[in-house]
Amino acid sequence: MAKADKKSSRKQSNFVSRYFRETVGELRKVTWPTRQEATSLTIVVLIVITVMSAFLGVLDFIYSRFFIIIFGS
């Protein structure tokens, strides 16, 4: 049984090392954005988040007033 334990341990460590090797290989294939691209995309995301937050806030305010009028609380 000692051989089976060594074999499964070896198989598991081989799996882990293969996983990390493949992960590093895939990360090398990635086309990373430049600093300027990352900055401009971050600004776009922040603008979209701000606009959508304001829009949803206005809708929430309108719906809450609407339900107050309907249910008279």
N, C-alpha and C positions, 0 to 999 in steps of 0.2 A: 504493500500500500504506500510505502514511502515514495516509490517511483511515480505513482499516480499523483501524489501531492506535489512533487517537484514539477511534474509535467504541467499540471493545471496552473501552478504558480508561474512557471516559465511562460505558459501560453498567455496568462493575464498580463504579465509585464511586457510581453511582445506586443499585445494588443494596445497597451497604453503608449508604448514608444512609437508604434506605427501610427496611432491617432495623432500624436504631436508632430511627427514627421509630415504627415499628410496635411495637417492644419497649417504648418509653416509653408509648405509648398503652395497651398491655395492662397495664403496671404501674400505671397510673392507675385501671384498672378493679378492681384487687384490693382486697378489704376486709381491711385490715390489722388484726391483733388489738391490743387495748389492752395497756398494760404489765401490768395485773393478769391478763388472760387469758394472756399469754405466760408470765408467772411461774408461774401455776398449771399450765399445760400442761407447762412444763419440769420442775416438781416431779413431776408424774405420770409423765413419761418416765423421770426418774431413779429413781423408786420401782420402776417396771416393770423397768428394767435391773437394779437391785439384786436384786430377787426372782428374776428369771430366771437371773441369774448364780449365785446361791446354789443354785437348783434344779439347774442344769446341773452345778455343782460337786459336789453331793451324788450325782447320777447318775454322774458320772465316777468318784468315789471308790468307789461301790458296784460299778460294772462292772469297775474295775481290780482290786478285791479278788476279785470273782467269777472273773475270768480267771486270777488268781494261784492260786486254789484249784483250778481246772480243770486248768491246765497245769503247776502245781507249780513255777513258776520261783522 
